[in-house]
């Protein structure tokens, strides 16, 4: 959808995936979102262009469901 190859990386995020995964072992899941830094701090930042790309990706995924 974006014209770019997907990258699978491990980052310190996706708390919800951990909580849900604990209740449903073996469930496949992914945590997706815009590019953000210093989340949940007074210095929290988001890359504005990445929000638009994420929105288009999410709409495309939901259209296929």
C-alpha positions as CSV (number, residue, x, y, z in Angstrom):
1,X,0.0,0.0,0.0
2,X,2.8,2.4,0.7
3,X,5.3,1.3,-2.0
4,X,7.8,0.4,0.7
5,X,8.9,-3.0,2.1
6,X,7.5,-3.7,5.5
7,X,10.2,-3.8,8.3
8,X,9.7,-6.0,11.3
9,X,11.6,-4.6,14.3
10,X,11.4,-5.0,18.0
11,X,10.9,-1.7,19.9
12,X,9.9,-0.7,23.4
13,X,6.2,-0.2,22.7
14,X,3.0,-2.2,22.1
15,X,2.0,-2.7,25.8
16,X,-1.5,-3.7,24.7
17,X,-0.1,-6.5,22.5
18,X,1.7,-7.9,25.6
19,X,-1.5,-7.8,27.7
20,X,-3.7,-9.3,25.0
21,X,-1.0,-11.9,24.1
22,X,-0.8,-13.0,27.7
23,X,-4.5,-13.8,27.7
24,X,-4.5,-15.4,24.2
25,X,-1.2,-17.2,23.8
26,X,-0.2,-17.9,20.2
27,X,-2.4,-15.1,18.7
28,X,-0.6,-13.3,15.9
29,X,-0.7,-9.5,16.3
30,X,1.2,-6.3,15.4
31,X,1.4,-2.9,17.0
32,X,1.3,-0.2,14.3
33,X,1.2,3.6,14.4
34,X,2.9,6.9,13.4
35,X,6.5,7.7,14.3
36,X,6.7,9.0,17.9
37,X,9.4,9.9,20.3
38,X,9.6,10.5,24.1
39,X,6.0,9.2,24.4
40,X,4.2,9.8,27.7
41,X,6.7,12.5,28.7
42,X,6.5,16.3,28.5
43,X,8.8,16.1,25.5
44,X,6.4,13.8,23.5
45,X,6.7,14.3,19.7
46,X,5.0,12.9,16.6
47,X,6.1,13.0,13.0
48,X,3.1,14.7,11.4
49,X,3.6,13.2,7.9
50,X,3.7,9.8,9.4
51,X,0.3,10.3,10.9
52,X,-1.2,10.8,7.4
53,X,0.7,7.7,6.1
54,X,-0.5,5.7,9.1
55,X,-4.2,6.8,8.6
56,X,-4.1,5.8,4.9
57,X,-2.6,2.4,5.9
58,X,-5.2,1.8,8.6
59,X,-8.1,2.7,6.2
60,X,-6.7,0.3,3.7
61,X,-6.4,-2.5,6.2
62,X,-9.9,-2.0,7.5
63,X,-11.3,-1.9,3.9
64,X,-10.0,-5.5,3.4
65,X,-11.7,-6.8,6.6
